[in-house]
Amino acid sequence: MSVTLRKLSHALGAEVVGTDLSQPLGNAAFAAIHDAFLSHGGVLLFRNQQALTREGHIAFSRRFGELDRHDNLPRDRHPEYPELLMVTNAPKPDGKPGDGKYTGQLWHSDLSFTLVPAMASVLRAIAVPPVGGDTMFANMTLAYEQLSDGMKRIVAGLDGIHTGTRKIVDLSADRAEESRRLNPPIAQPVVRVHPETGRKALYIGEKVKCFAGMTEAESQPIIDFLCRHCFRPQFCYRHAWQPGDVLMWDNRSTCHVALGDYEDGFARHLERTTIMGTPSGYVLN
Ligand SMILES: O=C(O)CCC(=O)C(=O)O
């Protein structure tokens, strides 16, 4: 069985046209979706999924593997569905402004700052601003392949130190402490081999502060170069959300960033499942 696909950009991404995820998905259709996921750079879009419920979102995601219960991000998970991470700018229960606008505003790969980084994430858009609030995705396999042989040799030996840093202007002292306690810095290889495609990809982003065994001053120029290289428009797809969109990405071969490019006052509410990957990395002492 095949599914109908429409490419989203030169670098990565495909829309799966005409598949209703709220309806039962047979094994052949699922296998075709899985193939498309691997062969289109690790980004798939399903539009008009308004009929998909929270339970349906979780059930679809589970077809790909075990789901994370978001113990590393307890403040952001849904109180009744721990498999759902709220990406929302809704005010907090105590009336304070939500800080979800800042979620994801650094280029990153989900849960890279843990010992079980995410395999994939499935984000469902419920409310989005009329203009903006876009998300960009970068193909880290292409970015790796287009490095020179010399640079490939340099990055082959590096481990990046990933932190759970967020771009929040006024992170309170207790939240900063909680974040450090729950998520100590984790070292991850800068180059990793995708377990399903066998292709190498760069594992770098704006949450990498330095390389193991090197100072921040020594590391920063290389991190800056790699980020500039990977996040150039020719390696990217920019997604303009519509309500009812379900977009999934492969964290083993892509990076993403929420642009936050929308006016205050508009609701932006998305919910994410996170499919667990294989253990990777080590805690830095
Ligand atoms: O809000 C977005 O556009 C993306 C959120 C994000 O970065 C994430 O869920 O990892």
The ligand as an SDF file (V2000), in Angstrom:
LIG
                    3D

 10  9  0  0  0  0  0  0  0  0999 V2000
    6.3590   25.4010   19.5960 O   0  0  0  0  0  0  0  0  0  0  0  0
    6.9690   24.9700   18.6270 C   0  0  0  0  0  0  0  0  0  0  0  0
    6.8280   25.4660   17.5060 O   0  0  0  0  0  0  0  0  0  0  0  0
    7.9650   23.8650   18.7670 C   0  0  0  0  0  0  0  0  0  0  0  0
    8.0300   23.3460   20.1570 C   0  0  0  0  0  0  0  0  0  0  0  0
    9.2850   22.5840   20.4020 C   0  0  0  0  0  0  0  0  0  0  0  0
   10.3550   23.0510   20.1690 O   0  0  0  0  0  0  0  0  0  0  0  0
    9.2170   21.2420   20.9320 C   0  0  0  0  0  0  0  0  0  0  0  0
    8.1180   20.7250   21.1730 O   0  0  0  0  0  0  0  0  0  0  0  0
   10.2940   20.6390   21.0810 O   0  0  0  0  0  0  0  0  0  0  0  0
  1  2  2  0
  2  3  1  0
  2  4  1  0
  4  5  1  0
  5  6  1  0
  6  7  2  0
  6  8  1  0
  8  9  2  0
  8 10  1  0
M  END
$$$$
